[in-house]
């Protein structure tokens, strides 16, 4: 079977430099991308002040609002909790999510980070797909610890024979996490596999840094592409990524 995944840091539903609220445009864009499984970072689960300030602020958590009727299965991992709300990572899926667990990988008290690990049932005779949605820290030392925690979780909880996708915002501008993940987990970065190097995704106005990634194991990578917002409609400070995979069913 073939399926498509996407990853997007939505910047809590605000445009670059937090100039305007764009959650409705983000919803339209995600629906247009039409991916089967969507990895989202910086999803606002709740914010009392924004709900009062903006008349068109969604009346439900952002992950539920963005899913609409297109993705019936939703998982949310609450990472940062503050006085007026919280945000974290979310997974939207057309396939049943049979297991979900959020792990706190915060490297210090001033930067809350997590990884959301979901197991997705793709269909009859298909192996279960492990999806790990990550948002790593801004500082190198903390990221090194977080990558080690990610590798340990995969070694302990993901069978070597199971298909695996790890996607999200790695903040890995020096490419050290990239080398570590490829060497230790035998994953492939999908843009390296298709284009020769990871995609430039940040800042979305003039992308230079290769911060957002999709890694896979046990899957054939068919295509990888970057979704930039057209001029005048910059939605997030990150660009979105998508990749198409093929997975062979199990024999009876």
C-alpha positions in Angstrom: 0.0 0.0 0.0 1.0 3.6 -0.5 0.4 6.4 2.0 1.6 10.0 2.5 2.8 11.7 5.7 3.4 15.4 6.4 5.1 17.3 9.2 4.5 20.9 10.1 5.5 23.2 13.0 2.4 25.4 13.0 3.8 28.1 15.4 0.7 27.9 17.6 -1.5 29.1 14.7 0.3 32.4 14.2 2.3 33.7 11.2 6.0 34.4 11.1 7.0 36.7 14.0 3.5 36.2 15.4 2.0 39.0 13.4 -1.4 37.6 12.8 -3.6 34.6 13.7 -3.6 32.2 10.7 -5.1 29.0 12.1 -8.0 29.0 9.6 -5.5 29.4 6.6 -3.4 26.6 8.2 -6.5 24.3 8.3 -7.2 25.0 4.6 -3.6 24.3 3.7 -3.3 21.1 5.6 -6.6 19.8 4.0 -5.2 20.7 0.6 -2.1 18.7 1.3 -4.3 15.7 1.9 -1.8 13.6 3.8 -2.9 10.3 5.4 -0.9 11.0 8.6 0.1 14.5 9.8 2.8 15.2 12.4 2.2 18.7 14.0 4.4 20.6 16.4 3.6 23.7 18.5 -0.1 22.9 18.6 -2.1 25.1 21.0 -4.3 22.9 23.0 -5.7 25.8 25.0 -5.2 29.5 25.5 -7.7 31.5 27.4 -6.3 34.9 26.4 -6.3 34.2 22.7 -9.8 32.9 22.9 -10.9 36.3 24.3 -8.7 38.4 22.1 -9.6 36.9 18.7 -13.3 36.6 17.7 -12.6 33.8 15.2 -10.4 31.8 17.6 -11.5 28.1 17.3 -13.9 26.9 19.9 -12.0 23.6 20.3 -8.3 22.6 20.6 -6.3 23.4 17.5 -5.6 19.7 16.8 -9.3 19.0 16.7 -10.1 22.1 14.7 -7.4 21.3 12.1 -8.5 17.6 11.8 -12.0 18.5 10.9 -13.7 15.6 9.1 -10.6 14.6 7.2 -8.7 12.9 10.0 -10.9 11.0 12.4 -8.0 9.8 14.6 -6.2 12.3 16.8 -3.5 12.1 19.4 -2.2 15.1 21.4 0.8 15.3 23.7 0.8 18.2 26.1 4.3 19.5 26.6 4.4 23.1 27.7 1.9 24.1 30.4 1.5 27.7 31.5 -1.0 29.9 33.3 -3.4 30.5 30.4 -3.1 27.3 28.5 -0.8 24.6 27.0 0.7 23.4 23.7 2.5 20.3 22.4 2.7 17.9 19.5 -0.2 16.2 17.7 -0.8 13.4 15.3 -3.7 13.4 12.9 -4.4 10.1 11.1 -6.8 8.5 8.6 -5.9 5.1 10.1 -6.7 3.9 13.6 -4.3 5.0 16.4 -4.2 2.0 18.6 -1.5 3.1 21.0 -0.3 6.6 22.1 2.1 7.8 24.7 3.7 11.2 25.3 7.2 11.2 26.8 8.7 14.3 28.4 12.2 14.9 27.0 12.7 18.4 28.4 16.4 19.0 28.9 15.9 21.9 31.4 12.9 23.6 33.2 12.9 26.6 30.8 12.1 24.7 27.6 9.4 22.0 27.7 9.8 19.4 24.9 8.2 16.0 24.2 8.0 13.1 21.8 4.6 11.7 20.9 4.8 8.0 20.1 1.8 6.5 18.3 1.1 3.1 16.8 -1.1 3.2 13.7 -3.0 0.2 12.3 -2.7 0.5 8.5 -5.1 -2.3 7.6 -5.5 -6.1 7.2 -2.3 -8.0 6.7 -0.3 -4.8 7.1 2.3 -4.4 10.0 1.6 -1.7 12.5 3.3 1.6 11.8 5.2 3.3 14.6 5.0 7.1 14.4 7.2 9.3 16.6 6.5 13.1 16.5 9.3 15.2 18.0 10.2 18.8 18.7 13.8 19.0 20.0 15.3 21.9 22.0 17.2 25.0 20.8 20.4 24.2 22.6 23.0 21.7 21.4 23.7 20.1 24.7 20.0 19.5 25.4 19.4 18.2 21.9 22.2 15.6 22.3 20.5 14.2 25.4 17.1 14.3 23.7 18.4 12.4 20.7 19.8 9.7 23.0 16.4 9.5 24.7 14.8 9.1 21.3 17.2 6.4 20.2 16.7 4.5 23.5 12.9 4.7 23.2 13.0 3.3 19.7 15.4 0.5 20.6 13.2 -0.4 23.6 9.7 0.0 22.1 9.9 -0.5 18.3 10.5 -4.0 17.0 13.3 -4.0 14.4 10.9 -5.5 11.8 8.2 -2.8 12.4 7.9 0.1 9.9 8.9 3.4 11.6 8.5 7.1 10.9 10.2 9.8 13.0 9.2 13.3 12.0 9.1 16.8 13.4 11.2 19.9 14.2 14.7 18.8 15.1 16.3 22.3 15.4 19.4 20.4 14.2 21.0 23.2 12.2 24.5 21.6 12.7 23.3 18.2 11.4 24.7 16.3 14.4 21.4 14.7 15.3 21.0 13.7 11.7 24.2 11.7 11.7 23.5 10.2 15.1 20.0 9.0 14.1 21.1 7.5 10.8 24.1 5.7 12.3 22.4 4.3 15.4 18.9 3.5 14.1 19.5 2.6 10.5 16.8 5.1 9.4 16.9 7.2 6.2 16.1 10.9 6.0 13.6 11.0 3.2 14.9 14.1 1.5 18.5 12.8 1.5 17.1 9.6 -0.1 15.2 11.5 -2.8 17.0 14.8 -3.2 20.5 14.2 -1.8 20.2 16.3 1.3 17.6 17.5 3.9 15.2 20.2 2.8 15.5 23.9 3.8 12.5 24.8 5.9 13.4 27.7 8.2 12.6 30.6 8.2 9.7 30.2 5.8 10.2 33.7 4.4 13.6 32.8 3.1 14.4 29.2 4.0 18.1 28.5 4.9 18.2 26.1 7.8 17.3 22.4 7.5 15.4 22.0 10.7 12.4 19.9 9.9 12.9 16.2 8.9 11.2 13.0 8.1 13.1 9.7 8.9 11.9 6.3 8.0 12.8 2.6 8.4 11.2 -0.4 6.9 9.5 1.6 4.2 10.2 2.4 0.5 10.5 6.2 0.0 8.7 7.1 -3.3 8.7 10.9 -3.1 9.5 13.9 -0.8 8.5 17.5 -1.2 8.5 20.9 0.5 5.3 22.9 0.8 6.1 26.6 0.9 3.4 29.2 1.3 3.1 31.5 -1.6 4.3 35.2 -1.2 1.9 37.2 0.9 0.5 34.2 2.7 3.3 33.1 5.0 1.5 31.0 7.6 4.2 29.6 10.0 7.8 30.4 10.5 8.5 26.8 9.2 7.7 25.2 5.8 5.8 22.0 5.7 7.3 18.7 4.5 5.5 15.6 2.9 6.7 12.2 1.8 5.0 9.3 0.1 5.9 5.7 1.1 5.1 2.2 0.0 4.8 -0.8 2.3 4.4 -4.4 1.3 1.7 -6.4 3.0 2.5 -9.5 5.1 2.0 -12.9 3.5 -0.5 -15.2 5.0 
